[in-house]
Amino acid sequence: MKDDDRTVDGDRDAGLDPRLEQIRARILELDEDLIRLVGERRDLALEAGRLKEALDLPLLDPAREARVVRRAAQRARDLGIDEELVRDVMWRIIASARQAQERSTSWGPPEETT
């Protein structure tokens, strides 16, 4: 293994500036938050899908999905964040929930069989 292939923990960077280590530690904390929030958002979308199914409503609502993404992009613009990045993330989260709702995803834990 080359020195450049070491883990994200930064063992090859031991002894670097303490500020860099603080920044990296904060990035790891934010990564944990992002992962948790993405999962929570996806879970809520799946719950909404189950409720729509119970109410005999269509699972897909492309107009609403587009509004959600536009709202997120506008909020990103307001905050000075790359709106295209936010659009990409939002569409990916929506697509993941949609795939799960349609039961067409090939990843994740297998469905229980009886």
TILUM-937284 format. One record per residue: residue in three letters; chain; x, y, z of N, C-alpha, C in turn. Coordinates in Angstrom, 2 decimals, padded with zeros to 5 digits. Layout:
# TILUM-937284
+-----+-------+---------+---------+---------+---------+---------+---------+---------+---------+---------+
! res ! chain !     n.X !     n.Y !     n.Z !    ca.X !    ca.Y !    ca.Z !     c.X !     c.Y !     c.Z !
+-----+-------+---------+---------+---------+---------+---------+---------+---------+---------+---------+
! Ala !     A !       X !       Y !       Z !       X !       Y !       Z !       X !       Y !       Z !
...
+-----+-------+---------+---------+---------+---------+---------+---------+---------+---------+---------+
***
This chain:
# TILUM-937284
+-----+-------+---------+---------+---------+---------+---------+---------+---------+---------+---------+
! res ! chain !     n.X !     n.Y !     n.Z !    ca.X !    ca.Y !    ca.Z !     c.X !     c.Y !     c.Z !
+-----+-------+---------+---------+---------+---------+---------+---------+---------+---------+---------+
! Met !     A !  000.84 ! -001.18 !  000.00 !  000.00 !  000.00 !  000.00 !  000.89 !  001.24 !  000.00 !
! Lys !     A !  000.58 !  002.20 ! -000.87 !  001.31 !  003.46 ! -000.93 !  000.87 !  004.35 !  000.22 !
! Asp !     A !  001.71 !  005.32 !  000.57 !  001.36 !  006.26 !  001.63 !  000.07 !  007.00 !  001.33 !
! Asp !     A ! -000.22 !  007.29 !  000.05 ! -001.42 !  008.05 ! -000.33 ! -002.70 !  007.24 ! -000.17 !
! Asp !     A ! -002.60 !  005.93 !  000.05 ! -003.77 !  005.07 !  000.13 ! -004.22 !  004.78 !  001.56 !
! Arg !     A ! -003.66 !  005.47 !  002.52 ! -004.03 !  005.20 !  003.90 ! -005.42 !  005.71 !  004.21 !
! Thr !     A ! -005.91 !  005.37 !  005.37 ! -007.29 !  005.65 !  005.75 ! -007.54 !  007.14 !  005.90 !
! Val !     A ! -008.83 !  007.49 !  005.94 ! -009.23 !  008.89 !  006.10 ! -008.90 !  009.41 !  007.49 !
! Asp !     A ! -008.52 !  008.53 !  008.40 ! -008.17 !  008.98 !  009.74 ! -006.93 !  009.85 !  009.72 !
! Gly !     A ! -006.17 !  009.79 !  008.63 ! -005.03 !  010.69 !  008.46 ! -003.77 !  010.24 !  009.16 !
! Asp !     A ! -003.56 !  008.93 !  009.31 ! -002.39 !  008.48 !  010.03 ! -001.11 !  008.90 !  009.33 !
! Arg !     A ! -001.12 !  009.08 !  008.04 !  000.09 !  009.54 !  007.34 !  000.33 !  011.01 !  007.57 !
! Asp !     A ! -000.68 !  011.73 !  008.10 ! -000.56 !  013.16 !  008.32 ! -000.32 !  013.48 !  009.79 !
! Ala !     A !  000.08 !  012.47 !  010.57 !  000.30 !  012.69 !  011.99 !  001.30 !  013.82 !  012.17 !
! Gly !     A !  001.01 !  014.68 !  013.12 !  001.93 !  015.78 !  013.40 !  001.65 !  017.02 !  012.58 !
! Leu !     A !  000.59 !  017.02 !  011.77 !  000.27 !  018.22 !  011.00 ! -000.28 !  019.30 !  011.92 !
! Asp !     A ! -000.51 !  020.42 !  011.35 ! -001.07 !  021.56 !  012.07 ! -002.32 !  021.16 !  012.85 !
! Pro !     A ! -002.41 !  021.53 !  014.11 ! -003.59 !  021.17 !  014.92 ! -004.89 !  021.69 !  014.32 !
! Arg !     A ! -004.84 !  022.82 !  013.65 ! -006.06 !  023.38 !  013.05 ! -006.58 !  022.45 !  011.96 !
! Leu !     A ! -005.69 !  021.85 !  011.16 ! -006.10 !  020.91 !  010.14 ! -006.76 !  019.70 !  010.78 !
! Glu !     A ! -006.19 !  019.24 !  011.88 ! -006.78 !  018.10 !  012.59 ! -008.16 !  018.46 !  013.13 !
! Gln !     A ! -008.34 !  019.68 !  013.62 ! -009.65 !  020.13 !  014.11 ! -010.67 !  020.19 !  012.98 !
! Ile !     A ! -010.23 !  020.70 !  011.84 ! -011.13 !  020.79 !  010.68 ! -011.56 !  019.39 !  010.25 !
! Arg !     A ! -010.60 !  018.48 !  010.18 ! -010.93 !  017.11 !  009.78 ! -011.87 !  016.44 !  010.77 !
! Ala !     A ! -011.67 !  016.69 !  012.05 ! -012.55 !  016.12 !  013.06 ! -013.96 !  016.67 !  012.89 !
! Arg !     A ! -014.07 !  017.96 !  012.61 ! -015.39 !  018.56 !  012.41 ! -016.06 !  018.00 !  011.15 !
! Ile !     A ! -015.28 !  017.78 !  010.11 ! -015.83 !  017.18 !  008.88 ! -016.41 !  015.81 !  009.19 !
! Leu !     A ! -015.69 !  015.01 !  009.97 ! -016.20 !  013.68 !  010.33 ! -017.50 !  013.79 !  011.12 !
! Glu !     A ! -017.59 !  014.76 !  012.03 ! -018.84 !  014.97 !  012.78 ! -019.98 !  015.33 !  011.83 !
! Leu !     A ! -019.71 !  016.23 !  010.89 ! -020.74 !  016.63 !  009.93 ! -021.14 !  015.48 !  009.03 !
! Asp !     A ! -020.19 !  014.64 !  008.66 ! -020.52 !  013.46 !  007.86 ! -021.51 !  012.58 !  008.60 !
! Glu !     A ! -021.28 !  012.38 !  009.89 ! -022.20 !  011.58 !  010.70 ! -023.59 !  012.21 !  010.70 !
! Asp !     A ! -023.65 !  013.55 !  010.87 ! -024.94 !  014.25 !  010.86 ! -025.63 !  014.10 !  009.51 !
! Leu !     A ! -024.87 !  014.28 !  008.43 ! -025.45 !  014.16 !  007.09 ! -026.02 !  012.77 !  006.86 !
! Ile !     A ! -025.27 !  011.76 !  007.24 ! -025.73 !  010.38 !  007.04 ! -027.02 !  010.14 !  007.81 !
! Arg !     A ! -027.04 !  010.58 !  009.07 ! -028.24 !  010.41 !  009.89 ! -029.42 !  011.16 !  009.30 !
! Leu !     A ! -029.22 !  012.39 !  008.85 ! -030.31 !  013.19 !  008.29 ! -030.82 !  012.63 !  006.97 !
! Val !     A ! -029.92 !  012.15 !  006.13 ! -030.35 !  011.55 !  004.87 ! -031.21 !  010.32 !  005.16 !
! Gly !     A ! -030.77 !  009.51 !  006.11 ! -031.55 !  008.33 !  006.48 ! -032.91 !  008.70 !  007.05 !
! Glu !     A ! -032.93 !  009.70 !  007.90 ! -034.19 !  010.14 !  008.50 ! -035.15 !  010.67 !  007.44 !
! Arg !     A ! -034.60 !  011.45 !  006.50 ! -035.45 !  012.00 !  005.43 ! -036.01 !  010.88 !  004.56 !
! Arg !     A ! -035.17 !  009.92 !  004.23 ! -035.62 !  008.78 !  003.41 ! -036.69 !  007.98 !  004.15 !
! Asp !     A ! -036.48 !  007.75 !  005.43 ! -037.48 !  007.02 !  006.22 ! -038.83 !  007.73 !  006.22 !
! Leu !     A ! -038.81 !  009.05 !  006.36 ! -040.06 !  009.81 !  006.34 ! -040.73 !  009.73 !  004.98 !
! Ala !     A ! -039.93 !  009.78 !  003.91 ! -040.50 !  009.65 !  002.56 ! -041.15 !  008.28 !  002.39 !
! Leu !     A ! -040.51 !  007.25 !  002.92 ! -041.09 !  005.90 !  002.84 ! -042.37 !  005.81 !  003.65 !
! Glu !     A ! -042.39 !  006.45 !  004.81 ! -043.60 !  006.47 !  005.62 ! -044.72 !  007.20 !  004.88 !
! Ala !     A ! -044.39 !  008.30 !  004.23 ! -045.39 !  009.02 !  003.43 ! -045.90 !  008.13 !  002.31 !
! Gly !     A ! -045.01 !  007.36 !  001.70 ! -045.42 !  006.44 !  000.64 ! -046.38 !  005.38 !  001.15 !
! Arg !     A ! -046.10 !  004.83 !  002.33 ! -047.01 !  003.84 !  002.90 ! -048.38 !  004.44 !  003.20 !
! Leu !     A ! -048.37 !  005.67 !  003.68 ! -049.63 !  006.35 !  003.98 ! -050.40 !  006.63 !  002.69 !
! Lys !     A ! -049.70 !  007.09 !  001.64 ! -050.37 !  007.33 !  000.36 ! -050.98 !  006.05 ! -000.18 !
! Glu !     A ! -050.24 !  004.96 ! -000.02 ! -050.76 !  003.67 ! -000.49 ! -052.03 !  003.29 !  000.29 !
! Ala !     A ! -052.01 !  003.50 !  001.61 ! -053.18 !  003.19 !  002.43 ! -054.37 !  004.07 !  002.08 !
! Leu !     A ! -054.09 !  005.29 !  001.65 ! -055.16 !  006.22 !  001.27 ! -055.53 !  006.09 ! -000.21 !
! Asp !     A ! -054.93 !  005.11 ! -000.87 ! -055.16 !  004.87 ! -002.29 ! -054.82 !  006.09 ! -003.15 !
! Leu !     A ! -053.72 !  006.74 ! -002.79 ! -053.21 !  007.86 ! -003.57 ! -052.03 !  007.39 ! -004.41 !
! Pro !     A ! -051.75 !  008.04 ! -005.52 ! -050.60 !  007.63 ! -006.33 ! -049.29 !  007.85 ! -005.57 !
! Leu !     A ! -048.38 !  006.91 ! -005.71 ! -047.09 !  007.05 ! -005.06 ! -046.27 !  008.17 ! -005.68 !
! Leu !     A ! -046.30 !  008.24 ! -006.99 ! -045.50 !  009.25 ! -007.68 ! -046.25 !  010.56 ! -007.78 !
! Asp !     A ! -045.52 !  011.64 ! -007.49 ! -046.05 !  012.99 ! -007.64 ! -044.90 !  013.85 ! -008.18 !
! Pro !     A ! -044.62 !  013.72 ! -009.50 ! -043.48 !  014.43 ! -010.08 ! -043.52 !  015.95 ! -009.86 !
! Ala !     A ! -044.71 !  016.54 ! -009.87 ! -044.80 !  017.99 ! -009.66 ! -044.34 !  018.35 ! -008.25 !
! Arg !     A ! -044.76 !  017.56 ! -007.29 ! -044.34 !  017.82 ! -005.90 ! -042.84 !  017.60 ! -005.74 !
! Glu !     A ! -042.32 !  016.54 ! -006.34 ! -040.88 !  016.29 ! -006.27 ! -040.10 !  017.48 ! -006.82 !
! Ala !     A ! -040.55 !  018.00 ! -007.97 ! -039.88 !  019.15 ! -008.58 ! -039.95 !  020.38 ! -007.66 !
! Arg !     A ! -041.10 !  020.58 ! -007.01 ! -041.22 !  021.72 ! -006.08 ! -040.25 !  021.57 ! -004.90 !
! Val !     A ! -040.13 !  020.36 ! -004.39 ! -039.22 !  020.10 ! -003.27 ! -037.79 !  020.44 ! -003.68 !
! Val !     A ! -037.39 !  020.00 ! -004.87 ! -036.03 !  020.26 ! -005.34 ! -035.82 !  021.75 ! -005.60 !
! Arg !     A ! -036.81 !  022.40 ! -006.20 ! -036.69 !  023.85 ! -006.44 ! -036.57 !  024.62 ! -005.13 !
! Arg !     A ! -037.37 !  024.23 ! -004.14 ! -037.31 !  024.89 ! -002.84 ! -035.92 !  024.71 ! -002.21 !
! Ala !     A ! -035.38 !  023.51 ! -002.29 ! -034.05 !  023.25 ! -001.73 ! -032.99 !  024.05 ! -002.47 !
! Ala !     A ! -033.10 !  024.13 ! -003.79 ! -032.13 !  024.91 ! -004.57 ! -032.22 !  026.39 ! -004.22 !
! Gln !     A ! -033.43 !  026.90 ! -004.03 ! -033.59 !  028.30 ! -003.65 ! -032.97 !  028.56 ! -002.28 !
! Arg !     A ! -033.20 !  027.64 ! -001.36 ! -032.62 !  027.79 ! -000.02 ! -031.10 !  027.76 ! -000.09 !
! Ala !     A ! -030.56 !  026.89 ! -000.93 ! -029.11 !  026.83 ! -001.12 ! -028.59 !  028.17 ! -001.65 !
! Arg !     A ! -029.27 !  028.70 ! -002.67 ! -028.88 !  030.02 ! -003.21 ! -028.89 !  031.07 ! -002.12 !
! Asp !     A ! -029.95 !  031.08 ! -001.31 ! -030.07 !  032.06 ! -000.23 ! -028.90 !  031.97 !  000.75 !
! Leu !     A ! -028.40 !  030.77 !  000.94 ! -027.32 !  030.53 !  001.90 ! -025.93 !  030.58 !  001.25 !
! Gly !     A ! -025.89 !  030.81 ! -000.07 ! -024.61 !  030.87 ! -000.76 ! -023.97 !  029.50 ! -000.96 !
! Ile !     A ! -024.80 !  028.48 ! -001.04 ! -024.33 !  027.10 ! -001.23 ! -024.58 !  026.70 ! -002.68 !
! Asp !     A ! -023.74 !  025.85 ! -003.21 ! -023.85 !  025.39 ! -004.59 ! -025.21 !  024.74 ! -004.82 !
! Glu !     A ! -026.07 !  025.44 ! -005.54 ! -027.44 !  024.93 ! -005.72 ! -027.49 !  023.67 ! -006.58 !
! Glu !     A ! -026.58 !  023.52 ! -007.52 ! -026.57 !  022.30 ! -008.34 ! -026.21 !  021.08 ! -007.50 !
! Leu !     A ! -025.30 !  021.25 ! -006.58 ! -024.97 !  020.17 ! -005.66 ! -026.20 !  019.78 ! -004.85 !
! Val !     A ! -026.91 !  020.77 ! -004.34 ! -028.11 !  020.50 ! -003.54 ! -029.17 !  019.83 ! -004.40 !
! Arg !     A ! -029.34 !  020.29 ! -005.63 ! -030.31 !  019.64 ! -006.53 ! -029.96 !  018.17 ! -006.72 !
! Asp !     A ! -028.69 !  017.91 ! -007.00 ! -028.25 !  016.53 ! -007.23 ! -028.54 !  015.65 ! -006.00 !
! Val !     A ! -028.22 !  016.15 ! -004.82 ! -028.44 !  015.38 ! -003.59 ! -029.93 !  015.12 ! -003.40 !
! Met !     A ! -030.74 !  016.16 ! -003.56 ! -032.18 !  016.01 ! -003.36 ! -032.79 !  015.02 ! -004.35 !
! Trp !     A ! -032.41 !  015.12 ! -005.63 ! -032.95 !  014.18 ! -006.61 ! -032.54 !  012.75 ! -006.28 !
! Arg !     A ! -031.30 !  012.57 ! -005.79 ! -030.83 !  011.22 ! -005.47 ! -031.61 !  010.64 ! -004.28 !
! Ile !     A ! -031.87 !  011.48 ! -003.28 ! -032.64 !  011.01 ! -002.13 ! -034.06 !  010.66 ! -002.56 !
! Ile !     A ! -034.66 !  011.50 ! -003.38 ! -036.02 !  011.24 ! -003.87 ! -036.04 !  009.95 ! -004.68 !
! Ala !     A ! -035.05 !  009.78 ! -005.55 ! -035.00 !  008.57 ! -006.38 ! -034.85 !  007.32 ! -005.51 !
! Ser !     A ! -034.06 !  007.40 ! -004.46 ! -033.88 !  006.25 ! -003.57 ! -035.19 !  005.88 ! -002.89 !
! Ala !     A ! -035.91 !  006.87 ! -002.40 ! -037.19 !  006.60 ! -001.75 ! -038.20 !  006.07 ! -002.75 !
! Arg !     A ! -038.20 !  006.63 ! -003.94 ! -039.13 !  006.17 ! -004.98 ! -038.86 !  004.72 ! -005.33 !
! Gln !     A ! -037.60 !  004.37 ! -005.49 ! -037.25 !  002.98 ! -005.81 ! -037.71 !  002.04 ! -004.70 !
! Ala !     A ! -037.50 !  002.43 ! -003.46 ! -037.92 !  001.59 ! -002.35 ! -039.44 !  001.47 ! -002.31 !
! Gln !     A ! -040.14 !  002.58 ! -002.57 ! -041.59 !  002.55 ! -002.57 ! -042.13 !  001.64 ! -003.66 !
! Glu !     A ! -041.45 !  001.64 ! -004.77 ! -041.88 !  000.79 ! -005.89 ! -041.34 ! -000.62 ! -005.74 !
! Arg !     A ! -040.57 ! -000.85 ! -004.70 ! -039.95 ! -002.15 ! -004.44 ! -039.10 ! -002.64 ! -005.61 !
! Ser !     A ! -038.50 ! -001.68 ! -006.30 ! -037.69 ! -002.06 ! -007.46 ! -036.20 ! -001.95 ! -007.18 !
! Thr !     A ! -035.84 ! -001.65 ! -005.96 ! -034.43 ! -001.50 ! -005.66 ! -033.80 ! -002.88 ! -005.47 !
! Ser !     A ! -032.55 ! -003.00 ! -005.85 ! -031.86 ! -004.27 ! -005.71 ! -030.85 ! -004.22 ! -004.58 !
! Trp !     A ! -030.83 ! -003.15 ! -003.82 ! -029.89 ! -003.06 ! -002.71 ! -030.67 ! -002.96 ! -001.40 !
! Gly !     A ! -029.95 ! -003.08 ! -000.32 ! -030.59 ! -003.04 !  000.99 ! -030.91 ! -004.44 !  001.47 !
! Pro !     A ! -031.47 ! -004.52 !  002.66 ! -031.74 ! -005.85 !  003.21 ! -032.85 ! -006.53 !  002.42 !
! Pro !     A ! -032.78 ! -007.85 !  002.30 ! -033.83 ! -008.57 !  001.56 ! -035.15 ! -008.50 !  002.30 !
! Glu !     A ! -036.22 ! -008.54 !  001.56 ! -037.55 ! -008.56 !  002.19 ! -037.75 ! -009.89 !  002.87 !
! Glu !     A ! -038.47 ! -009.88 !  003.99 ! -038.74 ! -011.12 !  004.72 ! -039.69 ! -011.98 !  003.93 !
! Thr !     A ! -039.44 ! -013.28 !  003.95 ! -040.34 ! -014.22 !  003.29 ! -040.99 ! -015.09 !  004.37 !
! Thr !     A ! -042.21 ! -015.45 !  004.11 ! -042.92 ! -016.29 !  005.08 ! -043.20 ! -017.65 !  004.53 !
+-----+-------+---------+---------+---------+---------+---------+---------+---------+---------+---------+
***
